[in-house]
């Protein structure tokens, strides 16, 4: 016990910081069929039920760094994962999971050494920024407008029960889900060419905002 107290005292006295452990995840280029990537060209590999889309581009909002983008889809599933990597050392740069076009869970961004720099909790509307030691230096609360009290799981149940639309089966073409607007809402689009049915559900209450059939713009 005395030894633990002495160590704690030493950290306080000399201002020592316990550094957060970096998240090291590097891209293995050998998993791609096309390993010699051309700038701004996208590639697609299929392995069983898994579809991998990838490419190399320069990220405009990140000082035009060379980034490798990798997206993983499972046939028939509405969930997919997007990851980007620094081309300099193939270290993970960002990761996020989507439900159709809706960000889910917690997305993260790292520097080239694997230190977390940004994090966003999409369900609760909280965004954080970190310094090199892993300490929070900024936090933004969007929860009043964007907290998803009515979750994606709730949306799936409601659409099946009240509209007979199975959002878990993405193999059916012509169905899409997005999020946004004021009031903040899920937008479910169903293609009925030459028309489109658009259903909007309030993210906070789960109430139906609108259900309308629109014509496609020519």
Secondary structure, 3 states (H helix, E strand, C coil): CHHHHHHHHHHHHHCCCCCCCCCCCECCHHHCCCCCCCECCEEEEEECCEEEEEEEEEEHHHCCEEEEEEEEEECCCCEEEEEEEECCCCEEEEEEEEECCEEEEEEEEECCCCCEEEEEECCCCEEEEECCCCCEEEEEECHHHHCCCCCHHHHHHHHHHHHCCCCCCCCCCCEEEEEECCCCEEEEEEEECCEEEEEEEECCCCCEEEEEEEECCC
